[in-house]
Amino acid sequence: MISGELHPGRATADGTRRFAGRFGDLPGHFRVPDRITVSSIGLGTRRGEPGGVDDLLIRSAVSQLLEGGVNLFATALSDRAQSSERCL
């Protein structure tokens, strides 16, 4: 892949800035550590068992967090046998 080429579904500087713009009532909540704007809090998906109830709980939390101005979700291939990424 050529450096700078985007993956489908990847966060972009413009998209994350637009997301943060919807939450003007949360001053200081967003940071720009690089080119993308991220919320000051996020959700880590390491804990729990792969699939089942834990996936349902994460999915439920994600929609509520997005509505509340959170756009930072931490996953890794080693978390819950790769089910974190599929769940999100």
C-alpha positions as CSV (number, residue, x, y, z in Angstrom):
1,M,0.0,0.0,0.0
2,I,1.2,3.5,-0.8
3,S,1.8,5.7,2.2
4,G,-1.2,8.0,2.7
5,E,-3.6,5.7,0.9
6,L,-6.7,5.3,2.9
7,H,-8.4,2.1,4.0
8,P,-12.2,2.0,3.6
9,G,-13.8,2.8,6.9
10,R,-10.6,4.5,8.3
11,A,-10.9,7.6,10.4
12,T,-10.0,10.7,8.6
13,A,-9.0,14.2,9.8
14,D,-12.1,15.8,8.2
15,G,-14.5,13.1,9.5
16,T,-13.2,13.2,13.1
17,R,-13.2,17.0,13.1
18,R,-16.9,17.0,11.9
19,F,-17.8,14.4,14.6
20,A,-16.2,16.6,17.3
21,G,-18.0,19.7,15.9
22,R,-21.3,18.1,16.8
23,F,-20.4,18.3,20.5
24,G,-19.7,22.0,21.1
25,D,-21.2,21.6,24.5
26,L,-18.2,19.6,25.6
27,P,-15.3,22.1,25.6
28,G,-11.9,20.5,26.1
29,H,-13.3,17.0,25.4
30,F,-11.5,16.4,22.1
31,R,-7.8,16.2,21.4
32,V,-5.8,16.3,18.2
33,P,-2.6,14.3,19.0
34,D,-1.8,13.8,15.3
35,R,-4.1,14.5,12.4
36,I,-7.3,13.0,13.7
37,T,-9.5,14.4,16.5
38,V,-10.2,11.9,19.3
39,S,-12.3,12.1,22.4
40,S,-10.7,12.4,25.8
41,I,-12.2,9.1,26.9
42,G,-12.6,5.9,25.0
43,L,-13.6,2.2,25.2
44,G,-11.1,-0.6,25.5
45,T,-12.4,-4.0,24.3
46,R,-9.8,-6.3,25.7
47,R,-11.8,-7.8,28.7
48,G,-14.4,-10.4,28.3
49,E,-15.0,-13.6,26.4
50,P,-15.1,-13.8,22.6
51,G,-18.7,-13.6,21.3
52,G,-21.9,-14.0,23.2
53,V,-23.0,-11.6,25.9
54,D,-19.7,-9.6,25.9
55,D,-20.1,-8.7,22.2
56,L,-23.7,-7.6,22.9
57,L,-22.6,-5.4,25.7
58,I,-19.9,-3.8,23.7
59,R,-22.2,-3.2,20.7
60,S,-24.7,-1.6,23.1
61,A,-22.1,0.6,24.7
62,V,-20.6,1.7,21.4
63,S,-23.9,3.3,20.1
64,Q,-24.4,5.0,23.5
65,L,-20.8,6.3,23.5
66,L,-21.0,7.6,20.0
67,E,-24.2,9.5,20.9
68,G,-22.4,11.0,23.9
69,G,-19.3,12.2,21.9
70,V,-16.9,9.3,22.2
71,N,-15.0,8.3,19.1
72,L,-12.0,6.4,20.5
73,F,-12.3,2.6,20.6
74,A,-9.2,0.5,21.4
75,T,-8.9,-3.0,19.9
76,A,-6.0,-5.3,19.1
77,L,-5.8,-8.6,17.1
78,S,-5.0,-10.4,20.3
79,D,-8.0,-9.1,22.2
80,R,-10.7,-11.7,22.7
81,A,-9.5,-13.8,19.8
82,Q,-10.1,-11.0,17.3
83,S,-13.7,-10.7,18.2
84,S,-13.3,-7.1,19.3
85,E,-12.7,-5.8,15.8
86,R,-15.6,-7.9,14.3
87,C,-17.9,-6.7,17.1
88,L,-17.2,-3.1,16.4
